[in-house]
């Protein structure tokens, strides 16, 4: 099953799968990661236009640079995860956020989807000229740390930020 996973660019034809993905994630009550999942997607074409604009550096929040979002598509046409790749680091992203943020809906966790998604995301990052990718996660997010480690990450540091411990991992993209 993991070998049928692929990263896709958000597109209109995936709206039904995205709605199912979004509903599953939202039902969990968890903070949706990456952050682009928290944007209003009620008007789906407008949401896709916003994501495309971000990848071109259009209407990007000041503390961000250009960034691209991709969805992880399963062999049966479902979206199981999303990944966001920041094209360059800002000072804010050096503290928390890093180059890459990713999340898998609860329905698909524990099946290796996040590990595959990050591996595929690192290929996208390399194509953007990133040769060392910073991944950050809260220390209590053991699953995210394992995903980074499974992709060759090395723990660089830990810092207490706004009352929570944040770990910073670097991955050399070969």
NORMOWO-V287395 format. One record per backbone hydrogen bond with DSSP energy under -1.0 kcal/mol. CO is the residue of the C=O (numbers start at 0). NH is the residue of the N-H. If there is no record, write none. Layout:
BEGIN
CO&NH  CO&NH
END
This chain:
BEGIN
0&3  1&4  5&72  7&70  10&13  11&14  13&17  14&18  15&19  16&20  17&21  18&22  19&23  20&24  21&25  22&26  25&28  33&36  34&37  41&43  42&46  43&47  44&48  45&49  46&50  47&51  48&52  49&53  50&54  52&57  53&56  53&66  60&63  65&86  67&84  69&82  70&7  71&79  72&5  73&76  77&73  79&104  80&71  81&102  82&69  83&100  84&67  89&93  90&94  91&95  92&97  98&85  100&83  102&81  104&107  105&108  111&115  112&116  113&117  114&118  115&119  116&120  117&121  118&122  119&123  120&124  121&125  122&126  123&127  124&129  125&128  130&172  132&170  133&98  133&99  134&168  136&166  137&140  139&141  140&144  141&145  142&146  143&147  144&148  145&149  147&150  147&152  148&151  153&169  156&167  158&165  160&163  163&160  164&138  165&158  166&136  167&155  167&156  168&134  169&153  170&132
END
